Amino acid sequence: MEMPTERRKNYDGIEVEILGETYEPGKPEPEGEGNWQRKLQTREEIEKYLRYAERYWYSTEWYGSEKRKTPA
């Protein structure tokens, strides 16, 4: 897929090529956005979601840039 580009001048006055508009046309549908309870139907799905959320916040097994050298 070809990405739309535009030519603009940067702060130094040098002309550079940047990405143009890459969004899809239309209106967003905010119905249910961020409402995890509506997305999860069964009790098992809710428990799994909460288990992983608690693991993220309270576990010592963090990964990547989130890992602290010394525990808080």
Rosetta constraint file for C-alpha pairs under 8 A:
AtomPair CA 3 CA 19 HARMONIC 7.09 0.50
AtomPair CA 3 CA 20 HARMONIC 7.58 0.50
AtomPair CA 3 CA 22 HARMONIC 7.19 0.50
AtomPair CA 4 CA 19 HARMONIC 6.02 0.50
AtomPair CA 4 CA 20 HARMONIC 5.02 0.50
AtomPair CA 4 CA 21 HARMONIC 6.67 0.50
AtomPair CA 4 CA 22 HARMONIC 7.10 0.50
AtomPair CA 5 CA 17 HARMONIC 6.41 0.50
AtomPair CA 5 CA 18 HARMONIC 5.46 0.50
AtomPair CA 5 CA 19 HARMONIC 4.38 0.50
AtomPair CA 5 CA 20 HARMONIC 4.60 0.50
AtomPair CA 5 CA 21 HARMONIC 7.96 0.50
AtomPair CA 6 CA 17 HARMONIC 5.61 0.50
AtomPair CA 6 CA 18 HARMONIC 5.36 0.50
AtomPair CA 6 CA 19 HARMONIC 6.15 0.50
AtomPair CA 6 CA 20 HARMONIC 5.60 0.50
AtomPair CA 7 CA 15 HARMONIC 6.51 0.50
AtomPair CA 7 CA 16 HARMONIC 5.62 0.50
AtomPair CA 7 CA 17 HARMONIC 4.52 0.50
AtomPair CA 7 CA 18 HARMONIC 6.28 0.50
AtomPair CA 8 CA 15 HARMONIC 5.44 0.50
AtomPair CA 8 CA 16 HARMONIC 5.54 0.50
AtomPair CA 8 CA 17 HARMONIC 6.36 0.50
AtomPair CA 8 CA 18 HARMONIC 7.20 0.50
AtomPair CA 9 CA 13 HARMONIC 5.21 0.50
AtomPair CA 9 CA 14 HARMONIC 5.31 0.50
AtomPair CA 9 CA 15 HARMONIC 4.23 0.50
AtomPair CA 9 CA 16 HARMONIC 5.94 0.50
AtomPair CA 10 CA 14 HARMONIC 5.64 0.50
AtomPair CA 10 CA 15 HARMONIC 6.33 0.50
AtomPair CA 10 CA 16 HARMONIC 6.70 0.50
AtomPair CA 29 CA 33 HARMONIC 8.00 0.50
AtomPair CA 32 CA 38 HARMONIC 6.96 0.50
AtomPair CA 32 CA 39 HARMONIC 7.90 0.50
AtomPair CA 35 CA 39 HARMONIC 6.91 0.50
AtomPair CA 36 CA 40 HARMONIC 6.36 0.50
AtomPair CA 37 CA 41 HARMONIC 7.70 0.50
AtomPair CA 37 CA 46 HARMONIC 7.54 0.50
AtomPair CA 40 CA 45 HARMONIC 5.87 0.50
AtomPair CA 40 CA 46 HARMONIC 6.00 0.50
AtomPair CA 41 CA 45 HARMONIC 6.83 0.50
AtomPair CA 41 CA 46 HARMONIC 7.57 0.50
AtomPair CA 42 CA 46 HARMONIC 6.55 0.50
AtomPair CA 43 CA 47 HARMONIC 6.18 0.50
AtomPair CA 44 CA 48 HARMONIC 6.09 0.50
AtomPair CA 45 CA 49 HARMONIC 6.17 0.50
AtomPair CA 46 CA 50 HARMONIC 6.22 0.50
AtomPair CA 47 CA 51 HARMONIC 5.98 0.50
AtomPair CA 48 CA 52 HARMONIC 6.28 0.50
AtomPair CA 49 CA 53 HARMONIC 6.19 0.50
AtomPair CA 50 CA 54 HARMONIC 6.09 0.50
AtomPair CA 51 CA 55 HARMONIC 6.16 0.50
AtomPair CA 52 CA 56 HARMONIC 6.18 0.50
AtomPair CA 53 CA 57 HARMONIC 6.55 0.50
AtomPair CA 54 CA 58 HARMONIC 5.79 0.50
AtomPair CA 54 CA 59 HARMONIC 7.53 0.50
AtomPair CA 55 CA 59 HARMONIC 4.95 0.50
AtomPair CA 56 CA 62 HARMONIC 7.32 0.50
AtomPair CA 62 CA 66 HARMONIC 6.24 0.50
AtomPair CA 62 CA 67 HARMONIC 5.17 0.50
AtomPair CA 63 CA 67 HARMONIC 5.47 0.50
